[in-house]
Amino acid sequence: MSFELLCATLIALLFGTVVCFGGYRLFLVLLPIWGFFFGFGLGAQSVQLLFGEAFLATVTSWVVGFMVALLFAVLSYLFYAFAVALIAGSLGYGLGVAIMGIFSADLTILTWIVGIVLAIVVIGITFYFNLAKYVIIIATAVGGAAAAIGTLVVGVEHVQLLTLAENPVQTMLNGSFIWTLLFFVMAAAGIAGQITANRNYEIATYNRYAEM
């Protein structure tokens, strides 16, 4: 492993760990980053299905991915409600795609639809029962654990980086037992740790567009 790759691996591992165990406290800082990467992945996957091509295989998928990414990043920065919907939607979408990925490794239109439907369901449940705090904690713990353990999988198991980027959670579930177990343990520890640490802490809502 080259020195540059080692540094990149350590940075990604550290970032994933920080998100896993401190995501709720860092939510406002993470918002544009989370929105960008989820929007990029969703836009690129939508183009992938529309034109029947590989993930990020064409310029079109990159352009659409970046456009959706920038839109999501800006809206999540401006509106708290959109930010909560975004992170709830990303949790539902990732869960749907990961579950369908157990039956088929390829992204299909059915997988995409299941992901979108679950995203809508999780968003609805989040707002109806006022579960924003716990959805943020679960999403950041799961996402951080997937990023951290996924980084190790890429380095040790030689999994393609694009495979991890397409769906980190699915990559964990389809991996060897030890990596899957480590992912679940880290995610559970992150959820428990964040709930305990933030028992008396609440993120203030905002509307930065109205404040301009």
N, C-alpha and C positions, 0 to 999 in steps of 0.2 A: 504494500500500500504506500503510495507516494505521500510526501509530507502535506501537500495541498489537499489531497483526499482525506487524510487523517484529520486535518484542521476542520474541513467541511463537515465530516462525520461528527466530531466532537461538538461543533456549534449546533448542528441539527439535533443531536442528542440532548444537549443542554436546553435548547429552546423547547423541545417537546416536553422535557421534565418540568420546566418552569410553567408551561401552559397547563400541564396535567395537574399540578399541585397548587397553582396560583391563578388559574384562569379567571375566576370571578373577580378578584381584586384587580386584575389587569384587563378586565373586559373592555373598558373604554379605550385603552391603548391598542388592544388586539382587534377591535372592530374593523378598521379599514383593511388590515392584513387578512383577517378571516373572510371579510366580504370579497376581497380581491381574489383570493385563491379558490373560494367556493364558486364565485361567479365565473372564473376562468375555466374551472373544471366542468361546470354545468353547461356553459356555452360551447366548449369544445366537444363534449359528449353529445350534445344535441346535433351539432353538425356531423359528427361521426355517424349517428344513426340516420340522419336525413339523406346523406350521400353514400352511405354504406362503405365508409373508408376506415382506416385505422386511426387510433387516437392520436391527435396532433400530427397527422400525416400530410396535411396540406396547409397552404398559406391561409386559406379561408377559415379553417378551424382555429388557427392562431389569432387571426383578426377578430373573429366573432368572440372568441374566448376573452381577449383583452377588452373588447367593448363592454361585454357583460360584466367583467371583473371591475372595470372602472365605475360603471353604473352602480353596482352593488356596494363598492367601497365608499363612494360619495354619499349615497342614500343612507347607508348605515351610520356614517359620521354625522349626518344632518338630523336624522330622526331616530329617537330611541325606540319607537314602536317598530320601525322597519328593522332596526338592529336585532331586536328580540325575535321578530318574525324570521329574519335571515338565519340566526343561529338555531332556532327551532326547526326551520325548514331544512337546514343542512344536516341536522341530526336525523330527521325523519328520512330524508333522501338517502343519506349514507347507510342507514339501517336497512332500508328497502333494497338498495343495490347489493349490499353485503349478503342479505338473506337469499336473494335470487342468485347471487354468485356461488352459493353452495351447490346449486343444481346445475349451473352453467357458468363457465369461466368467461364466456363472451358476453359483451354488452348487447342486449337485444332491445327491441322496442317494448316488449313486455316488461323487461327489467326497468327500463326508463319510466314507464307508466306507473309501475308499482312504487318506484322511488318518489315520483311526483305526488302520487296519492298519499303516501305515508307522510310526505313533507307537509301537505295541506292538513292532514289529520293532526299531526303534532303541533302545528301552528295554532289550529283551532282549540285544541285541548289546553295549550299553554295560556292563551288569552282568556278562555272561558273560566278556567280554574285559577287564574293568576299565579301561574307556576314559573314565571320568568326566571326567578333566582335559581331554582333547582334545574331547570332546563339548561341554563348557562353553565352551571356547575357540571352537569352530566356531559354536555357537549364538549366542554373544554378538557375535562378529564379523559374522555374517550379519544378525542382528537389528539391531545398531547401524548397519550400513551401509544396511539397508532403511529405518530410521527417518531417518537423515541425508539420504540421497538422496531418499527419499520426501517429506521436508519441502520440498526444493527443487522437486520435481515438482509438488506441490500449489500452490506459489507461482508457478511459471513456466508450467506446462502447464495450470493451473486444473483439476487432477484433484480430484474430490470427496473431502473428508476422510474420509467414511464408507467410500469405496472403499479408501482407504489403510489405514484401521483394520481393515477386514474381512480383508485379507491383504496386508501390506506387500510380501512377496517376490513374490507374484503380480502386484502393481501394477508392480513393477520389470520383470518379465519381459514384461509386456504393453505396456510403454511404448515410446518411441522407442529406436532403437539406441544413441544416445549415453548416455541415462540407464541403460539396461541394462548398457552397458560400464562406466560409472562405478561402478555397484553392484558388479559382479564384481571390478573392480580394488580398490575399497575393502575389500570383504569378504576378498579374498585377502591384501591388505596387513595387515589386522587379524589374520588367522589367523597369518601368518608372524611378525608383530611380537609377538603374545602368546606364541607358542611359544618364541621366542628370549628374551623377557624373563622367562618363567616356567620356564625349563629346570630350575632348582634350587629351585623354590617349589611347595609343595603345600598345598592347603587342608585344615585339620584337620576331621575328621568330628565330628559332634555329635548329641546327642539331648537337646534342651532340655526335653522333657517329663519325662524320667527325672530331670533335675536339679532339678525343681520341688519 
